[in-house]
Amino acid sequence: MESNIYLANINDREIVPLTQFEGSLTENPVWSPDGEHIAFSAT
């Protein structure tokens, strides 16, 4: 199983992949307080 993180703009329906892992799971994504970064774990 694998998972990735995407950013979706609901106004123009654009979806941008932020990660491209193969064979890994991304879990618990959290935005930084300033909205500039995303922290997550990958296993």
C-alpha positions, 0 to 999 in steps of 0.5 A, spaced: 500 500 500 502 507 498 499 514 500 501 521 498 500 528 500 496 532 495 494 540 495 487 541 492 485 548 490 477 548 491 476 554 487 479 552 480 479 544 482 487 544 481 490 538 485 498 538 486 502 532 488 506 534 494 509 527 495 511 522 490 513 516 494 512 509 492 511 503 497 510 508 503 505 510 507 504 518 509 501 519 515 499 524 520 500 531 516 500 537 520 501 544 517 506 549 520 503 555 524 505 559 519 502 555 513 509 554 509 511 547 511 507 540 512 510 535 517 508 528 516 511 521 517 513 516 512 513 508 513 
